[in-house]
């Protein structure tokens, strides 16, 4: 019980953690591993992808990912899942031991690009002759 108003204090555990989250962060994006870009052509393709709305690119633990910031259509107004009992296996396998509630994921990424401009700056540093085409 808390000292104020005799209200029970709920302890955060992996089982109760999702109840503390107010924005359902884990269900607001899709992250898909992609082939590691190596050539100028590969990175040019990433520039095209990140030019689309709500697309991000990041590198984490040596692997590259495309991140689409699109919320799940089954999130209800209160943040709960409308298909919880029938949710896909990937949702069932998700672990909240360390999740966006603890810290924004991008803070731990090796590289993170929010938009075309950020990726382009990186590419101009990585490739001395970035703007020269054809590749």
GUMAR-196276 format. One record per residue: residue in one letter; y negated, x, z negated of N, C-alpha, C, O in turn. Coordinates in nm, 2 decimals. Example, Ala and Ser with C-alpha at 12.3 -4.5 7.8 and 13.67 -1.06 7.14 Angstrom:
// residues 2
{r A; n_v 0.57; n_u 1.32; n_w -0.78; ca_v 0.45; ca_u 1.23; ca_w -0.78; c_v 0.33; c_u 1.32; c_w -0.78; o_v 0.33; o_u 1.42; o_w -0.85};
{r S; n_v 0.22; n_u 1.28; n_w -0.71; ca_v 0.11; ca_u 1.37; ca_w -0.71; c_v 0.00; c_u 1.29; c_w -0.79; o_v -0.11; o_u 1.34; o_w -0.80};
//
This chain:
// residues 135
{r X; n_v 0.12; n_u 0.08; n_w 0.00; ca_v 0.00; ca_u 0.00; ca_w 0.00; c_v -0.12; c_u 0.09; c_w 0.00; o_v -0.13; o_u 0.19; o_w -0.07};
{r X; n_v -0.22; n_u 0.04; n_w 0.07; ca_v -0.35; ca_u 0.12; ca_w 0.07; c_v -0.43; c_u 0.08; c_w -0.05; o_v -0.41; o_u -0.03; o_w -0.11};
{r X; n_v -0.52; n_u 0.16; n_w -0.09; ca_v -0.60; ca_u 0.14; ca_w -0.21; c_v -0.69; c_u 0.02; c_w -0.18; o_v -0.74; o_u -0.05; o_w -0.28};
{r X; n_v -0.73; n_u 0.00; n_w -0.06; ca_v -0.82; ca_u -0.10; ca_w -0.02; c_v -0.75; c_u -0.23; c_w 0.01; o_v -0.66; o_u -0.23; o_w 0.10};
{r X; n_v -0.78; n_u -0.34; n_w -0.06; ca_v -0.73; ca_u -0.47; ca_w -0.03; c_v -0.58; c_u -0.49; c_w -0.03; o_v -0.52; o_u -0.59; o_w 0.02};
{r X; n_v -0.50; n_u -0.39; n_w -0.09; ca_v -0.36; ca_u -0.40; ca_w -0.10; c_v -0.29; c_u -0.43; c_w 0.03; o_v -0.20; o_u -0.51; o_w 0.04};
{r X; n_v -0.34; n_u -0.37; n_w 0.14; ca_v -0.28; ca_u -0.38; ca_w 0.27; c_v -0.18; c_u -0.27; c_w 0.29; o_v -0.20; o_u -0.16; o_w 0.27};
{r X; n_v -0.05; n_u -0.31; n_w 0.33; ca_v 0.05; ca_u -0.21; ca_w 0.35; c_v 0.01; c_u -0.12; c_w 0.47; o_v -0.05; o_u -0.16; o_w 0.57};
{r X; n_v 0.03; n_u 0.01; n_w 0.45; ca_v 0.00; ca_u 0.11; ca_w 0.55; c_v 0.13; c_u 0.14; c_w 0.62; o_v 0.23; o_u 0.18; o_w 0.57};
{r X; n_v 0.13; n_u 0.11; n_w 0.75; ca_v 0.24; ca_u 0.13; ca_w 0.84; c_v 0.25; c_u 0.28; c_w 0.88; o_v 0.15; o_u 0.34; o_w 0.92};
{r X; n_v 0.36; n_u 0.34; n_w 0.86; ca_v 0.38; ca_u 0.48; ca_w 0.90; c_v 0.42; c_u 0.49; c_w 1.04; o_v 0.50; o_u 0.41; o_w 1.09};
{r X; n_v 0.36; n_u 0.58; n_w 1.11; ca_v 0.39; ca_u 0.60; ca_w 1.25; c_v 0.52; c_u 0.68; c_w 1.27; o_v 0.53; o_u 0.79; o_w 1.22};
{r X; n_v 0.61; n_u 0.62; n_w 1.34; ca_v 0.74; ca_u 0.68; ca_w 1.37; c_v 0.76; c_u 0.66; c_w 1.52; o_v 0.69; o_u 0.59; o_w 1.58};
{r X; n_v 0.86; n_u 0.73; n_w 1.58; ca_v 0.89; ca_u 0.70; ca_w 1.72; c_v 0.91; c_u 0.55; c_w 1.75; o_v 0.88; o_u 0.50; o_w 1.85};
{r X; n_v 0.97; n_u 0.49; n_w 1.65; ca_v 1.00; ca_u 0.34; ca_w 1.67; c_v 0.88; c_u 0.26; c_w 1.66; o_v 0.87; o_u 0.15; o_w 1.72};
{r X; n_v 0.77; n_u 0.30; n_w 1.58; ca_v 0.65; ca_u 0.22; ca_w 1.57; c_v 0.53; c_u 0.27; c_w 1.65; o_v 0.43; o_u 0.20; o_w 1.66};
{r X; n_v 0.55; n_u 0.39; n_w 1.70; ca_v 0.43; ca_u 0.46; ca_w 1.77; c_v 0.37; c_u 0.37; c_w 1.88; o_v 0.25; o_u 0.36; o_w 1.89};
{r X; n_v 0.45; n_u 0.31; n_w 1.96; ca_v 0.40; ca_u 0.22; ca_w 2.07; c_v 0.31; c_u 0.11; c_w 2.02; o_v 0.21; o_u 0.07; o_w 2.09};
{r X; n_v 0.33; n_u 0.06; n_w 1.90; ca_v 0.25; ca_u -0.04; ca_w 1.84; c_v 0.11; c_u 0.01; c_w 1.81; o_v 0.02; o_u -0.07; o_w 1.79};
{r X; n_v 0.09; n_u 0.14; n_w 1.79; ca_v -0.04; ca_u 0.20; ca_w 1.76; c_v -0.12; c_u 0.22; c_w 1.89; o_v -0.24; o_u 0.23; o_w 1.88};
{r X; n_v -0.06; n_u 0.23; n_w 2.00; ca_v -0.12; ca_u 0.25; ca_w 2.13; c_v -0.20; c_u 0.12; c_w 2.18; o_v -0.14; o_u 0.02; o_w 2.18};
{r X; n_v -0.32; n_u 0.14; n_w 2.21; ca_v -0.40; ca_u 0.02; ca_w 2.25; c_v -0.42; c_u 0.01; c_w 2.40; o_v -0.47; o_u -0.09; o_w 2.45};
{r X; n_v -0.38; n_u 0.11; n_w 2.48; ca_v -0.41; ca_u 0.10; ca_w 2.62; c_v -0.28; c_u 0.12; c_w 2.71; o_v -0.30; o_u 0.14; o_w 2.83};
{r X; n_v -0.17; n_u 0.12; n_w 2.65; ca_v -0.04; ca_u 0.13; ca_w 2.72; c_v -0.04; c_u 0.24; c_w 2.83; o_v 0.00; o_u 0.22; o_w 2.94};
{r X; n_v -0.09; n_u 0.36; n_w 2.78; ca_v -0.11; ca_u 0.47; ca_w 2.87; c_v 0.01; c_u 0.51; c_w 2.96; o_v 0.00; o_u 0.54; o_w 3.07};
{r X; n_v 0.13; n_u 0.50; n_w 2.90; ca_v 0.25; ca_u 0.55; ca_w 2.97; c_v 0.29; c_u 0.46; c_w 3.08; o_v 0.36; o_u 0.50; o_w 3.17};
{r X; n_v 0.23; n_u 0.34; n_w 3.09; ca_v 0.27; ca_u 0.24; ca_w 3.19; c_v 0.15; c_u 0.22; c_w 3.29; o_v 0.15; o_u 0.12; o_w 3.36};
{r X; n_v 0.06; n_u 0.32; n_w 3.30; ca_v -0.05; ca_u 0.31; ca_w 3.39; c_v -0.06; c_u 0.41; c_w 3.51; o_v -0.16; o_u 0.42; o_w 3.57};
{r X; n_v 0.06; n_u 0.48; n_w 3.53; ca_v 0.06; ca_u 0.57; ca_w 3.64; c_v 0.21; c_u 0.60; c_w 3.68; o_v 0.30; o_u 0.56; o_w 3.61};
{r X; n_v 0.22; n_u 0.66; n_w 3.80; ca_v 0.35; ca_u 0.70; ca_w 3.84; c_v 0.33; c_u 0.85; c_w 3.88; o_v 0.23; o_u 0.89; o_w 3.95};
{r X; n_v 0.42; n_u 0.93; n_w 3.83; ca_v 0.41; ca_u 1.07; ca_w 3.85; c_v 0.54; c_u 1.11; c_w 3.93; o_v 0.65; o_u 1.09; o_w 3.88};
{r X; n_v 0.52; n_u 1.17; n_w 4.04; ca_v 0.64; ca_u 1.21; ca_w 4.13; c_v 0.63; c_u 1.36; c_w 4.16; o_v 0.54; o_u 1.41; o_w 4.22};
{r X; n_v 0.74; n_u 1.43; n_w 4.13; ca_v 0.75; ca_u 1.57; ca_w 4.17; c_v 0.75; c_u 1.58; c_w 4.32; o_v 0.82; o_u 1.51; o_w 4.39};
{r X; n_v 0.68; n_u 1.68; n_w 4.37; ca_v 0.67; ca_u 1.71; ca_w 4.51; c_v 0.72; c_u 1.85; c_w 4.54; o_v 0.72; o_u 1.94; o_w 4.45};
{r X; n_v 0.75; n_u 1.88; n_w 4.66; ca_v 0.78; ca_u 2.02; ca_w 4.70; c_v 0.66; c_u 2.11; c_w 4.67; o_v 0.55; o_u 2.07; o_w 4.69};
{r X; n_v 0.69; n_u 2.23; n_w 4.62; ca_v 0.58; ca_u 2.32; ca_w 4.59; c_v 0.50; c_u 2.36; c_w 4.71; o_v 0.56; o_u 2.41; o_w 4.81};
{r X; n_v 0.37; n_u 2.33; n_w 4.71; ca_v 0.29; ca_u 2.37; ca_w 4.83; c_v 0.28; c_u 2.52; c_w 4.84; o_v 0.25; o_u 2.58; o_w 4.74};
{r X; n_v 0.30; n_u 2.58; n_w 4.95; ca_v 0.29; ca_u 2.72; ca_w 4.97; c_v 0.19; c_u 2.76; c_w 5.08; o_v 0.12; o_u 2.86; o_w 5.06};
{r X; n_v 0.19; n_u 2.69; n_w 5.19; ca_v 0.11; ca_u 2.73; ca_w 5.30; c_v -0.02; c_u 2.65; c_w 5.30; o_v -0.04; o_u 2.55; o_w 5.23};
{r X; n_v -0.11; n_u 2.69; n_w 5.39; ca_v -0.23; ca_u 2.62; ca_w 5.41; c_v -0.20; c_u 2.48; c_w 5.46; o_v -0.27; o_u 2.38; o_w 5.42};
{r X; n_v -0.10; n_u 2.47; n_w 5.55; ca_v -0.07; ca_u 2.33; ca_w 5.60; c_v -0.02; c_u 2.24; c_w 5.48; o_v -0.06; o_u 2.13; o_w 5.48};
{r X; n_v 0.06; n_u 2.30; n_w 5.39; ca_v 0.11; ca_u 2.22; ca_w 5.27; c_v -0.01; c_u 2.17; c_w 5.19; o_v -0.02; o_u 2.05; o_w 5.15};
{r X; n_v -0.11; n_u 2.26; n_w 5.17; ca_v -0.22; ca_u 2.22; ca_w 5.09; c_v -0.32; c_u 2.13; c_w 5.16; o_v -0.38; o_u 2.04; o_w 5.10};
{r X; n_v -0.33; n_u 2.15; n_w 5.29; ca_v -0.41; ca_u 2.05; ca_w 5.37; c_v -0.35; c_u 1.91; c_w 5.36; o_v -0.43; o_u 1.81; o_w 5.35};
{r X; n_v -0.22; n_u 1.90; n_w 5.36; ca_v -0.15; ca_u 1.77; ca_w 5.34; c_v -0.19; c_u 1.71; c_w 5.20; o_v -0.21; o_u 1.59; o_w 5.19};
{r X; n_v -0.19; n_u 1.80; n_w 5.10; ca_v -0.23; ca_u 1.75; ca_w 4.96; c_v -0.37; c_u 1.70; c_w 4.96; o_v -0.40; o_u 1.61; o_w 4.89};
{r X; n_v -0.46; n_u 1.77; n_w 5.04; ca_v -0.60; ca_u 1.72; ca_w 5.05; c_v -0.61; c_u 1.58; c_w 5.10; o_v -0.68; o_u 1.50; o_w 5.06};
{r X; n_v -0.52; n_u 1.56; n_w 5.20; ca_v -0.52; ca_u 1.42; ca_w 5.26; c_v -0.47; c_u 1.32; c_w 5.15; o_v -0.52; o_u 1.21; o_w 5.14};
{r X; n_v -0.36; n_u 1.36; n_w 5.08; ca_v -0.31; ca_u 1.27; ca_w 4.98; c_v -0.41; c_u 1.24; c_w 4.87; o_v -0.43; o_u 1.12; o_w 4.83};
{r X; n_v -0.48; n_u 1.34; n_w 4.82; ca_v -0.57; ca_u 1.32; ca_w 4.71; c_v -0.70; c_u 1.25; c_w 4.75; o_v -0.78; o_u 1.21; o_w 4.67};
{r X; n_v -0.72; n_u 1.24; n_w 4.88; ca_v -0.83; ca_u 1.17; ca_w 4.94; c_v -0.82; c_u 1.02; c_w 4.92; o_v -0.91; o_u 0.94; o_w 4.93};
{r X; n_v -0.70; n_u 0.97; n_w 4.88; ca_v -0.68; ca_u 0.83; ca_w 4.86; c_v -0.71; c_u 0.79; c_w 4.71; o_v -0.69; o_u 0.87; o_w 4.62};
{r X; n_v -0.76; n_u 0.67; n_w 4.70; ca_v -0.80; ca_u 0.62; ca_w 4.57; c_v -0.69; c_u 0.63; c_w 4.46; o_v -0.57; o_u 0.60; o_w 4.49};
{r X; n_v -0.73; n_u 0.68; n_w 4.35; ca_v -0.64; ca_u 0.68; ca_w 4.23; c_v -0.53; c_u 0.78; c_w 4.24; o_v -0.42; o_u 0.76; o_w 4.17};
{r X; n_v -0.54; n_u 0.88; n_w 4.33; ca_v -0.43; ca_u 0.98; ca_w 4.34; c_v -0.48; c_u 1.11; c_w 4.28; o_v -0.60; o_u 1.15; o_w 4.31};
{r X; n_v -0.40; n_u 1.18; n_w 4.20; ca_v -0.43; ca_u 1.30; ca_w 4.14; c_v -0.32; c_u 1.40; c_w 4.18; o_v -0.21; o_u 1.35; o_w 4.22};
{r X; n_v -0.34; n_u 1.53; n_w 4.16; ca_v -0.24; ca_u 1.63; ca_w 4.18; c_v -0.24; c_u 1.72; c_w 4.07; o_v -0.34; o_u 1.76; o_w 4.02};
{r X; n_v -0.12; n_u 1.76; n_w 4.02; ca_v -0.11; ca_u 1.86; ca_w 3.91; c_v 0.01; c_u 1.95; c_w 3.92; o_v 0.11; o_u 1.92; o_w 3.99};
{r X; n_v 0.00; n_u 2.06; n_w 3.85; ca_v 0.11; ca_u 2.15; ca_w 3.83; c_v 0.14; c_u 2.16; c_w 3.69; o_v 0.05; o_u 2.19; o_w 3.61};
{r X; n_v 0.27; n_u 2.15; n_w 3.65; ca_v 0.31; ca_u 2.15; ca_w 3.51; c_v 0.44; c_u 2.22; c_w 3.50; o_v 0.54; o_u 2.18; o_w 3.57};
{r X; n_v 0.45; n_u 2.32; n_w 3.42; ca_v 0.58; ca_u 2.39; ca_w 3.40; c_v 0.64; c_u 2.44; c_w 3.53; o_v 0.76; o_u 2.44; o_w 3.55};
{r X; n_v 0.55; n_u 2.49; n_w 3.62; ca_v 0.59; ca_u 2.55; ca_w 3.74; c_v 0.62; c_u 2.45; c_w 3.86; o_v 0.63; o_u 2.50; o_w 3.97};
{r X; n_v 0.62; n_u 2.32; n_w 3.83; ca_v 0.64; ca_u 2.22; ca_w 3.93; c_v 0.51; c_u 2.15; c_w 3.97; o_v 0.43; o_u 2.13; o_w 3.88};
{r X; n_v 0.51; n_u 2.10; n_w 4.09; ca_v 0.39; ca_u 2.03; ca_w 4.14; c_v 0.42; c_u 1.88; c_w 4.14; o_v 0.53; o_u 1.84; o_w 4.17};
{r X; n_v 0.32; n_u 1.79; n_w 4.11; ca_v 0.33; ca_u 1.65; ca_w 4.11; c_v 0.22; c_u 1.58; c_w 4.17; o_v 0.10; o_u 1.62; o_w 4.17};
{r X; n_v 0.25; n_u 1.46; n_w 4.23; ca_v 0.15; ca_u 1.37; ca_w 4.28; c_v 0.15; c_u 1.26; c_w 4.17; o_v 0.25; o_u 1.20; o_w 4.14};
{r X; n_v 0.03; n_u 1.22; n_w 4.13; ca_v 0.01; ca_u 1.12; ca_w 4.02; c_v -0.07; c_u 1.01; c_w 4.08; o_v -0.18; o_u 1.02; o_w 4.13};
{r X; n_v -0.01; n_u 0.89; n_w 4.08; ca_v -0.08; ca_u 0.77; ca_w 4.13; c_v -0.12; c_u 0.69; c_w 4.00; o_v -0.03; o_u 0.64; o_w 3.93};
{r X; n_v -0.25; n_u 0.67; n_w 3.98; ca_v -0.30; ca_u 0.59; ca_w 3.87; c_v -0.30; c_u 0.45; c_w 3.90; o_v -0.40; o_u 0.39; o_w 3.94};
{r X; n_v -0.19; n_u 0.38; n_w 3.88; ca_v -0.18; ca_u 0.24; ca_w 3.91; c_v -0.09; c_u 0.18; c_w 3.79; o_v 0.02; o_u 0.22; o_w 3.77};
{r X; n_v -0.15; n_u 0.08; n_w 3.72; ca_v -0.08; ca_u 0.02; ca_w 3.61; c_v 0.04; c_u -0.07; c_w 3.66; o_v 0.03; o_u -0.13; o_w 3.76};
{r X; n_v 0.14; n_u -0.07; n_w 3.57; ca_v 0.25; ca_u -0.15; ca_w 3.60; c_v 0.21; c_u -0.30; c_w 3.60; o_v 0.12; o_u -0.34; o_w 3.52};
{r X; n_v 0.26; n_u -0.38; n_w 3.69; ca_v 0.23; ca_u -0.52; ca_w 3.70; c_v 0.28; c_u -0.60; c_w 3.59; o_v 0.25; o_u -0.72; o_w 3.58};
{r X; n_v 0.37; n_u -0.55; n_w 3.51; ca_v 0.43; ca_u -0.62; ca_w 3.40; c_v 0.37; c_u -0.61; c_w 3.27; o_v 0.41; o_u -0.66; o_w 3.17};
{r X; n_v 0.26; n_u -0.53; n_w 3.26; ca_v 0.18; ca_u -0.52; ca_w 3.14; c_v 0.11; c_u -0.65; c_w 3.11; o_v 0.03; o_u -0.70; o_w 3.20};
{r X; n_v 0.13; n_u -0.70; n_w 2.99; ca_v 0.06; ca_u -0.83; ca_w 2.96; c_v -0.07; c_u -0.80; c_w 2.89; o_v -0.10; o_u -0.68; o_w 2.86};
{r X; n_v -0.15; n_u -0.90; n_w 2.87; ca_v -0.29; ca_u -0.88; ca_w 2.82; c_v -0.29; c_u -0.81; c_w 2.68; o_v -0.38; o_u -0.73; o_w 2.65};
{r X; n_v -0.18; n_u -0.83; n_w 2.60; ca_v -0.18; ca_u -0.76; ca_w 2.47; c_v -0.12; c_u -0.62; c_w 2.48; o_v -0.10; o_u -0.56; o_w 2.38};
{r X; n_v -0.09; n_u -0.57; n_w 2.60; ca_v -0.03; ca_u -0.44; ca_w 2.62; c_v 0.12; c_u -0.44; c_w 2.62; o_v 0.18; o_u -0.33; o_w 2.64};
{r X; n_v 0.18; n_u -0.55; n_w 2.59; ca_v 0.33; ca_u -0.55; ca_w 2.58; c_v 0.39; c_u -0.56; c_w 2.72; o_v 0.32; o_u -0.59; o_w 2.82};
{r X; n_v 0.52; n_u -0.54; n_w 2.73; ca_v 0.59; ca_u -0.55; ca_w 2.86; c_v 0.65; c_u -0.69; c_w 2.88; o_v 0.73; o_u -0.73; o_w 2.79};
{r X; n_v 0.62; n_u -0.75; n_w 2.99; ca_v 0.67; ca_u -0.88; ca_w 3.02; c_v 0.82; c_u -0.88; c_w 3.05; o_v 0.89; o_u -0.99; o_w 3.05};
{r X; n_v 0.87; n_u -0.77; n_w 3.09; ca_v 1.02; ca_u -0.76; ca_w 3.13; c_v 1.09; c_u -0.66; c_w 3.04; o_v 1.19; o_u -0.60; o_w 3.08};
{r X; n_v 1.05; n_u -0.65; n_w 2.92; ca_v 1.10; ca_u -0.55; ca_w 2.83; c_v 1.26; c_u -0.55; c_w 2.82; o_v 1.32; o_u -0.44; o_w 2.83};
{r X; n_v 1.32; n_u -0.67; n_w 2.81; ca_v 1.46; ca_u -0.67; ca_w 2.80; c_v 1.53; c_u -0.64; c_w 2.93; o_v 1.65; o_u -0.60; o_w 2.93};
{r X; n_v 1.46; n_u -0.65; n_w 3.04; ca_v 1.52; ca_u -0.63; ca_w 3.17; c_v 1.45; c_u -0.51; c_w 3.24; o_v 1.47; o_u -0.49; o_w 3.37};
{r X; n_v 1.38; n_u -0.43; n_w 3.17; ca_v 1.30; ca_u -0.32; ca_w 3.23; c_v 1.40; c_u -0.21; c_w 3.30; o_v 1.51; o_u -0.20; o_w 3.26};
{r X; n_v 1.34; n_u -0.14; n_w 3.40; ca_v 1.42; ca_u -0.04; ca_w 3.47; c_v 1.47; c_u 0.07; c_w 3.38; o_v 1.41; o_u 0.09; o_w 3.27};
{r X; n_v 1.57; n_u 0.14; n_w 3.42; ca_v 1.63; ca_u 0.24; ca_w 3.33; c_v 1.53; c_u 0.35; c_w 3.30; o_v 1.53; o_u 0.41; o_w 3.19};
{r X; n_v 1.45; n_u 0.39; n_w 3.40; ca_v 1.35; ca_u 0.50; ca_w 3.37; c_v 1.26; c_u 0.46; c_w 3.25; o_v 1.22; o_u 0.55; o_w 3.18};
{r X; n_v 1.23; n_u 0.33; n_w 3.24; ca_v 1.15; ca_u 0.29; ca_w 3.13; c_v 1.23; c_u 0.30; c_w 3.00; o_v 1.17; o_u 0.34; o_w 2.89};
{r X; n_v 1.35; n_u 0.27; n_w 3.00; ca_v 1.44; ca_u 0.28; ca_w 2.89; c_v 1.46; c_u 0.42; c_w 2.84; o_v 1.47; o_u 0.45; o_w 2.72};
{r X; n_v 1.46; n_u 0.51; n_w 2.94; ca_v 1.48; ca_u 0.65; ca_w 2.91; c_v 1.36; c_u 0.72; c_w 2.86; o_v 1.37; o_u 0.83; o_w 2.80};
{r X; n_v 1.24; n_u 0.66; n_w 2.88; ca_v 1.11; ca_u 0.73; ca_w 2.84; c_v 1.11; c_u 0.76; c_w 2.69; o_v 1.14; o_u 0.67; o_w 2.61};
{r X; n_v 1.07; n_u 0.88; n_w 2.66; ca_v 1.06; ca_u 0.92; ca_w 2.51; c_v 0.91; c_u 0.92; c_w 2.48; o_v 0.83; o_u 0.98; o_w 2.55};
{r X; n_v 0.88; n_u 0.87; n_w 2.37; ca_v 0.74; ca_u 0.88; ca_w 2.32; c_v 0.72; c_u 0.98; c_w 2.21; o_v 0.63; o_u 0.98; o_w 2.14};
{r X; n_v 0.82; n_u 1.07; n_w 2.20; ca_v 0.81; ca_u 1.18; ca_w 2.10; c_v 0.68; c_u 1.26; c_w 2.12; o_v 0.61; o_u 1.29; o_w 2.02};
{r X; n_v 0.64; n_u 1.28; n_w 2.24; ca_v 0.51; ca_u 1.35; ca_w 2.27; c_v 0.46; c_u 1.28; c_w 2.39; o_v 0.51; o_u 1.30; o_w 2.50};
{r X; n_v 0.36; n_u 1.20; n_w 2.38; ca_v 0.31; ca_u 1.12; ca_w 2.49; c_v 0.16; c_u 1.12; c_w 2.49; o_v 0.10; o_u 1.19; o_w 2.42};
{r X; n_v 0.10; n_u 1.04; n_w 2.58; ca_v -0.04; ca_u 1.03; ca_w 2.60; c_v -0.11; c_u 0.98; c_w 2.48; o_v -0.23; o_u 1.01; o_w 2.46};
{r X; n_v -0.04; n_u 0.92; n_w 2.39; ca_v -0.11; ca_u 0.87; ca_w 2.27; c_v -0.14; c_u 0.99; c_w 2.18; o_v -0.24; o_u 0.99; o_w 2.11};
{r X; n_v -0.06; n_u 1.10; n_w 2.19; ca_v -0.08; ca_u 1.22; ca_w 2.11; c_v -0.20; c_u 1.30; c_w 2.16; o_v -0.28; o_u 1.35; o_w 2.09};
{r X; n_v -0.20; n_u 1.31; n_w 2.29; ca_v -0.30; ca_u 1.39; ca_w 2.36; c_v -0.29; c_u 1.36; c_w 2.51; o_v -0.18; o_u 1.34; o_w 2.56};
{r X; n_v -0.41; n_u 1.36; n_w 2.58; ca_v -0.40; ca_u 1.33; ca_w 2.72; c_v -0.31; c_u 1.44; c_w 2.79; o_v -0.33; o_u 1.56; o_w 2.77};
{r X; n_v -0.22; n_u 1.40; n_w 2.88; ca_v -0.13; ca_u 1.49; ca_w 2.94; c_v -0.20; c_u 1.60; c_w 3.02; o_v -0.15; o_u 1.71; o_w 3.01};
{r X; n_v -0.31; n_u 1.56; n_w 3.09; ca_v -0.37; ca_u 1.66; ca_w 3.17; c_v -0.42; c_u 1.78; c_w 3.09; o_v -0.45; o_u 1.89; o_w 3.15};
{r X; n_v -0.44; n_u 1.77; n_w 2.96; ca_v -0.49; ca_u 1.88; ca_w 2.89; c_v -0.39; c_u 2.00; c_w 2.88; o_v -0.42; o_u 2.11; o_w 2.85};
{r X; n_v -0.26; n_u 1.97; n_w 2.90; ca_v -0.16; ca_u 2.07; ca_w 2.90; c_v -0.11; c_u 2.12; c_w 3.03; o_v -0.02; o_u 2.20; o_w 3.04};
{r X; n_v -0.16; n_u 2.06; n_w 3.14; ca_v -0.12; ca_u 2.10; ca_w 3.27; c_v -0.17; c_u 2.24; c_w 3.31; o_v -0.27; o_u 2.28; o_w 3.26};
{r X; n_v -0.09; n_u 2.31; n_w 3.39; ca_v -0.13; ca_u 2.44; ca_w 3.44; c_v -0.25; c_u 2.43; c_w 3.53; o_v -0.35; o_u 2.50; o_w 3.52};
{r X; n_v -0.24; n_u 2.33; n_w 3.62; ca_v -0.35; ca_u 2.30; ca_w 3.72; c_v -0.36; c_u 2.14; c_w 3.72; o_v -0.26; o_u 2.07; o_w 3.71};
{r X; n_v -0.48; n_u 2.09; n_w 3.74; ca_v -0.50; ca_u 1.95; ca_w 3.75; c_v -0.62; c_u 1.93; c_w 3.84; o_v -0.73; o_u 1.98; o_w 3.81};
{r X; n_v -0.60; n_u 1.84; n_w 3.94; ca_v -0.71; ca_u 1.81; ca_w 4.03; c_v -0.73; c_u 1.66; c_w 4.04; o_v -0.64; o_u 1.59; o_w 4.07};
{r X; n_v -0.85; n_u 1.62; n_w 4.00; ca_v -0.88; ca_u 1.48; ca_w 3.99; c_v -0.92; c_u 1.42; c_w 4.13; o_v -0.91; o_u 1.30; o_w 4.16};
{r X; n_v -0.97; n_u 1.51; n_w 4.22; ca_v -1.02; ca_u 1.46; ca_w 4.35; c_v -1.02; c_u 1.57; c_w 4.45; o_v -0.99; o_u 1.68; o_w 4.43};
{r X; n_v -1.05; n_u 1.53; n_w 4.57; ca_v -1.06; ca_u 1.62; ca_w 4.69; c_v -1.15; c_u 1.74; c_w 4.66; o_v -1.11; o_u 1.85; o_w 4.69};
{r X; n_v -1.26; n_u 1.72; n_w 4.60; ca_v -1.36; ca_u 1.83; ca_w 4.58; c_v -1.30; c_u 1.94; c_w 4.49; o_v -1.31; o_u 2.05; o_w 4.51};
{r X; n_v -1.23; n_u 1.89; n_w 4.38; ca_v -1.17; ca_u 1.99; ca_w 4.29; c_v -1.06; c_u 2.07; c_w 4.36; o_v -1.05; o_u 2.19; o_w 4.34};
{r X; n_v -0.98; n_u 2.00; n_w 4.43; ca_v -0.87; ca_u 2.07; ca_w 4.50; c_v -0.93; c_u 2.17; c_w 4.61; o_v -0.88; o_u 2.28; o_w 4.63};
{r X; n_v -1.03; n_u 2.13; n_w 4.68; ca_v -1.09; ca_u 2.21; ca_w 4.78; c_v -1.15; c_u 2.34; c_w 4.72; o_v -1.13; o_u 2.44; o_w 4.78};
{r X; n_v -1.21; n_u 2.33; n_w 4.61; ca_v -1.27; ca_u 2.45; ca_w 4.54; c_v -1.16; c_u 2.55; c_w 4.51; o_v -1.17; o_u 2.67; o_w 4.53};
{r X; n_v -1.04; n_u 2.50; n_w 4.46; ca_v -0.93; ca_u 2.58; ca_w 4.43; c_v -0.87; c_u 2.65; c_w 4.56; o_v -0.84; o_u 2.77; o_w 4.56};
{r X; n_v -0.87; n_u 2.57; n_w 4.67; ca_v -0.81; ca_u 2.62; ca_w 4.79; c_v -0.90; c_u 2.73; c_w 4.85; o_v -0.85; o_u 2.83; o_w 4.91};
{r X; n_v -1.03; n_u 2.72; n_w 4.84; ca_v -1.12; ca_u 2.82; ca_w 4.89; c_v -1.11; c_u 2.95; c_w 4.81; o_v -1.14; o_u 3.05; o_w 4.87};
{r X; n_v -1.07; n_u 2.94; n_w 4.69; ca_v -1.05; ca_u 3.06; ca_w 4.61; c_v -0.91; c_u 3.12; c_w 4.64; o_v -0.90; o_u 3.24; o_w 4.64};
{r X; n_v -0.82; n_u 3.04; n_w 4.66; ca_v -0.68; ca_u 3.08; ca_w 4.68; c_v -0.66; c_u 3.14; c_w 4.82; o_v -0.59; o_u 3.25; o_w 4.83};
{r X; n_v -0.72; n_u 3.08; n_w 4.92; ca_v -0.71; ca_u 3.13; ca_w 5.06; c_v -0.84; c_u 3.18; c_w 5.11; o_v -0.94; o_u 3.10; o_w 5.12};
{r X; n_v -0.85; n_u 3.31; n_w 5.13; ca_v -0.98; ca_u 3.37; ca_w 5.18; c_v -1.04; c_u 3.30; c_w 5.30; o_v -1.16; o_u 3.29; o_w 5.32};
{r X; n_v -0.95; n_u 3.26; n_w 5.39; ca_v -0.99; ca_u 3.20; ca_w 5.52; c_v -0.96; c_u 3.05; c_w 5.52; o_v -0.90; o_u 3.00; o_w 5.62};
{r X; n_v -0.98; n_u 2.98; n_w 5.42; ca_v -0.94; ca_u 2.84; ca_w 5.41; c_v -0.99; c_u 2.76; c_w 5.53; o_v -0.91; o_u 2.68; o_w 5.58};
{r X; n_v -1.11; n_u 2.76; n_w 5.56; ca_v -1.17; ca_u 2.68; ca_w 5.66; c_v -1.13; c_u 2.70; c_w 5.80; o_v -1.16; o_u 2.63; o_w 5.89};
{r X; n_v -1.06; n_u 2.81; n_w 5.83; ca_v -1.02; ca_u 2.85; ca_w 5.96; c_v -0.90; c_u 2.77; c_w 6.01; o_v -0.80; o_u 2.77; o_w 5.94};
{r X; n_v -0.91; n_u 2.70; n_w 6.12; ca_v -0.80; ca_u 2.63; ca_w 6.17; c_v -0.78; c_u 2.68; c_w 6.32; o_v -0.87; o_u 2.73; o_w 6.37};
{r X; n_v -0.67; n_u 2.67; n_w 6.38; ca_v -0.54; ca_u 2.61; ca_w 6.32; c_v -0.48; c_u 2.70; c_w 6.22; o_v -0.51; o_u 2.82; o_w 6.22};
{r X; n_v -0.39; n_u 2.65; n_w 6.14; ca_v -0.33; ca_u 2.73; ca_w 6.04; c_v -0.22; c_u 2.80; c_w 6.10; o_v -0.15; o_u 2.88; o_w 6.04};
//
